[in-house]
Amino acid sequence: ETVRLVKLPTLILEGDLLAMVQSINNKQREYFAHVMHNVNKKKIFYEYVGGGAGEGKTRLITTIYQSLTLRANSVPGTNTETAKVLLCAPTGKAAFGIGGLTLHSVFSLPVNQSSDFRLL
């Protein structure tokens, strides 16, 4: 079993979270509320954040990350040095933009550049 150390994004102060939430647009704020509602209800859910350049994907993902991490770290006895949320993206450019890792590196997926596909 391999253990990998990752550099976690810097956490903001709890008081700065409100300003961060206010900095996203209304549609993003609705999506943020949807994510937080699912987390609060302990629902399992899978989401994809997409869109064109400059539409605020990174800001939205950062806001969700900060909120979830601050929430998890507020539980008494929690080790604040451990990752609660792992930021990952399908491409290196996208992963770099959010301060995360690629899906391939996180989940040890094989990098296949041929047109031959294997059945799962």
C-alpha positions in Angstrom: 0.0 0.0 0.0 1.4 3.4 -1.0 1.0 6.4 1.1 1.2 9.7 -0.7 1.6 13.1 0.9 -0.2 16.0 -0.7 0.0 19.7 -0.1 -3.4 20.9 1.1 -4.7 24.3 -0.1 -4.4 27.1 2.6 -7.6 27.4 4.6 -9.3 30.7 5.0 -10.7 32.0 8.3 -14.3 31.1 9.1 -15.2 34.8 9.0 -13.9 35.1 5.4 -16.2 32.3 4.2 -19.2 34.6 4.0 -17.4 37.0 1.7 -16.3 34.1 -0.4 -19.9 32.8 -0.7 -21.1 36.3 -1.6 -18.4 36.5 -4.3 -20.0 33.7 -6.4 -23.0 34.5 -8.7 -26.6 33.5 -7.9 -26.5 30.3 -10.0 -23.3 29.2 -8.3 -24.8 30.1 -4.9 -27.8 27.8 -5.6 -25.4 25.0 -6.6 -23.3 25.7 -3.4 -26.5 25.4 -1.3 -27.4 22.2 -3.1 -24.0 20.6 -2.3 -24.1 21.8 1.3 -27.7 20.4 1.7 -26.6 17.0 0.4 -23.7 17.0 2.8 -25.8 18.0 5.8 -28.3 15.3 4.9 -25.4 12.8 4.6 -26.5 11.9 1.0 -24.2 10.2 -1.4 -24.0 12.3 -4.5 -21.7 12.7 -7.5 -21.4 16.1 -9.3 -19.5 17.5 -12.2 -18.7 21.2 -12.5 -18.1 22.4 -16.1 -18.3 25.5 -18.1 -16.3 27.8 -20.3 -13.2 29.8 -19.4 -13.8 32.6 -16.9 -17.2 31.4 -15.8 -16.1 30.9 -12.1 -15.6 27.1 -11.9 -12.4 27.6 -9.8 -14.0 30.1 -7.5 -17.0 27.8 -7.0 -14.9 24.8 -6.3 -12.7 26.7 -3.9 -15.7 28.0 -2.0 -17.1 24.5 -1.7 -13.7 23.1 -0.6 -13.3 25.8 2.0 -16.8 25.4 3.4 -16.6 21.6 3.6 -13.1 21.6 5.2 -14.0 24.3 7.8 -17.2 22.3 8.6 -15.3 19.0 9.0 -12.5 20.7 11.1 -15.1 22.2 13.5 -16.0 18.7 14.8 -14.4 18.4 18.3 -11.3 16.1 18.3 -10.7 16.4 14.6 -7.1 16.4 13.3 -7.0 19.6 11.2 -3.9 18.4 9.5 -5.6 15.6 7.6 -7.4 16.0 4.3 -11.2 16.1 4.5 -11.8 17.0 0.8 -9.5 15.9 -2.0 -9.5 18.2 -5.0 -9.0 16.4 -8.3 -9.7 17.0 -11.9 -9.5 15.1 -15.2 -6.6 17.2 -16.7 -3.4 18.6 -15.3 -4.4 22.1 -16.3 -7.7 21.8 -14.5 -6.1 20.2 -11.4 -3.5 22.9 -11.2 -6.2 25.6 -11.4 -7.9 24.3 -8.3 -4.7 23.4 -6.4 -5.5 19.7 -6.7 -4.3 16.5 -8.5 -5.4 14.6 -11.6 -7.8 11.8 -11.3 -5.2 9.5 -12.7 -2.7 10.3 -10.0 -5.2 10.2 -7.1 -6.8 6.9 -8.1 -3.7 5.3 -9.8 -5.5 5.0 -13.1 -3.4 3.8 -16.1 -2.6 6.4 -18.7 -3.6 4.9 -22.0 -2.9 7.0 -25.1 -3.9 4.3 -27.6 -7.4 3.6 -29.1 -7.4 0.2 -27.6 -9.8 0.0 -24.7 -10.1 -2.7 -22.0 -13.5 -3.8 -20.6 -13.8 -3.0 -16.9 
